[in-house]
Structures are given as structure tokens and as C-alpha cells.
Amino acid sequence: MNISIRLFGAAAAVAFCSTSAVAQSSDETQMKPKVLFVQHADEVSLSDGTLTLTGVNNNLIAFTDRPFRVASVVPTAKLIEIWNKGNDDFAEDPPNAAVVGEVDGKATSLIVEITNPQMADGNLTFNYVILEGQDAVTLEKSYVVIDETWWGDLDSVVGVGDDLTGQNGDTLLTIGNVSPTDNQ
């Protein structure tokens, strides 16, 4: 009986400590929002290690995970600019991306790891490694969802409190002054 009580006590202590650690890391994570990116394209083709988005416009969608719930339109050039900046940059740790679209009218999706973004003549290209799905394919009515980066990495590029502005001068997103209660 005495051994059972000790084992129960030890198990309870371990459970309490692990719960406290999870709560603490959860609180810390909430203070550092992550931002994901979505880029629409008329067509996406994958061939010979190059992923090409044809017919992209100059902006992409950026949005944060819960609990922040912030979304905005951001110049595509800004994603390319921050690619290799910050503490946990995409150049050092390449993001995954979901490539979604239609092949012969049928919904298709792939998962790739992307590197080396470049924008030229309305096309956005990346080098890629296929992680899941069919290689050497062309998708129509497509979009790419790019893995997250810490909002703080954007702070280091743009500066806390600075605005990202669109081509017409409108404020698209204010960096660094976001709390979990904003935009809910």
C-alpha cells in the first residue's frame, strides 16, 4: 500500500510538472504569432526541380495562427525580402508548401519543400523537393500555402510598429503591434 501511494504521488508530481511546462510554453507561443502565406496563380508547374507559379499578382495573403487572427495582403516582394532574414529564416530551414489546384478538372494537392524564391515577368519560381504527391505536373486554378515563420522575424526586417504599404500607399499591415485580442 505504501509503495502504491509513493508511485501515485510520483506520477502526480510528474503530471503537474509536465502540465506546467506545457502551459508555460503555450503562453510563450501565444506571445509570438506565426504568419503563413498564400500565393494564388493561374497555373503552377513542377518540372526538373523548379516550381513555377505563372500569372501571379504582386501580392500574397499573410495570416496568423490563433489566437491572433490577423490577415492582410502583403507584397510578394516582402516574402522574398524576408526569406533569409531573422532568427529562424527560410533559407536556413526551408518551409514546406502545399501546392493545390486542378489537373484535368480533378482537385490535386502536393507537399513540397521550397527554396530560392525569385520573381520575374509575373512568374514566381522556387526550387523544390517533392515530399508527397506526383512530380512533374501542371496544376490550373492553383495556389500555394507556404509554411509559417515567426511574426518576430518580420519585425526584424520591417521594424516593430512599421507599416507594410501597398503599391497605392495604403497601409496593409502594421508589424509588431498585434495582440491576441486584435481582430477577433
N, C-alpha and C positions, 0 to 999 in steps of 0.2 A: 504494500500500500504506500509506504514511504517513497519508494522508487517511482511509482506512478505519479505521485504528487510532484516530485522533482522534475520528471520528464514533462509533465503538463506545464509546470512553471517555466522550464527552459523553452518549451515550444511557444508559450505565450510571450515570453521576452523576445524571442526571435521574430515572431509575428508583429509585435509592437514596433521593434526597430525597423523592420522592412517596410511597414506601413508608414512610419515617419519619414524614411528615406524616399519613398515614392511620393509622398505629399510634398516634401521639400523640392524634389526635382520637378514635380508637376508645377509648383509655384514658380520656380525659376524659369521653366519653359514658357509659362504664360507671360512672363515679362519680356520674352524675346520672340516676337512674332516671326513666322516664316512666310515667305511670299513664293507663290507658284506662278508660272507664266503660261499663257495660252496664245498660240500664233495660228491664225487662220490662213489658208492658202487655197487657191483654185485647184492645185494639184501638188502632190508630194510624190517624188520618185526616189527609190533607193537602188543604187547601182554602183558597183565597184568601190564600196566603202564611202560613197558620198550620198548624203541625204539632201535633196534639193526641194525647197518649197518654192513653187512658181506662182506668181500672182499674189504675193503678199503685199499688204499695205505697209505704211511706215510705222504703224503702231501695233502693240500687242496688249493683251489683257493681263494685268497683275492682280492677284488676290491673295489674302492671307488666310491662314487656318483659323479655326475657332480658338479663342473666344473673340478675336479682334474684328472679324467680319468687315474687312476693308477691301474694296475693289476699285480699280481705276484702269484707264487706258494710259499706256506708257510708250514712248517712242522705242521702237525695236533697237535703235542705235544704243539706247541706255543699257539693254541687256548685254549687247556686245561690249560696251564700255566696262561694265562691272564683271565680266566673265573671269578675269584674272586678278581681281582686286578683293581685298577683305581677308578675314582670318580663315575662312573655310571656302575658298573660291572654287569655281567650277573648273578652272584649269588644273588645280591640284587634285580635286576629287570630282571627276566628270559626272554630270547629272544623268539620270535616266530620263527617258521621254516616252510618252505614249503617242504613237502615230495612229490616227483614226481617220477613216474615210470609207469610200466605196470602191470596190473592184468589180466591174461588170454589174453594177447595181446592187451588189451584196455588201453589207456592212463588214468591214475588216479592221482589225487593230493589231498593232505590233508594239513590242517594247524594245527600245534601243538605248545604248549609251552614246551620248553625243559629245563631240569636242570640236574645237576650232571653228567657231561661227564666223561667217563672212556674209556681207550684204552687198550685192552689186546688181544693177539693172533690174530692180524689182524682184530679185530672187535672193532667198536666204539659204545658205548652204552650211552643212555641218559634216564632219567626218563622223562615221558611226560604226558601232559594233552591234550586231543583232543579238538580242538576248532572248526574245521569244517571238515567233511568227515567221513568215515567209520572207526570204531575202529577194532582192531584185524584182521589185513590184512597183506599180504606179497606182496611187490612190487618188480618186477625184473627190470633190466636195470635202476637203480634208482639213484637219487641224492637228496641231502638236501641243501636248501638255508637257511642260518641262518641269522637272523636279524642283523642289524647294531650295531656297537659300535663306539664311537668316536676314531679317529686316535690318539688323545691325550692320550687315555688310553693305547695304545700300547707304546707311548713314555715313560710312567711311568714304564713299565715293561722292555723294551729293552734299553731305553735311547735315547735322541734326537741325531740323526746322526749315531747311531749304525746300523750295518747291520744285517739282518736275513740271515743266510747262510744255504745252503742245505747240505745234507749228504756228498757230494763230495767237499765241501768247496766253491762252487760258491756263490756269493752274490745274494740273491733272492730279497731283498727289503731293501732300506735304509729308516729308520724311521725318520720322523720329518723334512726332508729337501725337502718337496714337496710343489709346488705352483700350483695354478690353471692353469698355462700355461705349466707345465711339461706334457709331453706325449700326447699332443693334435695333 
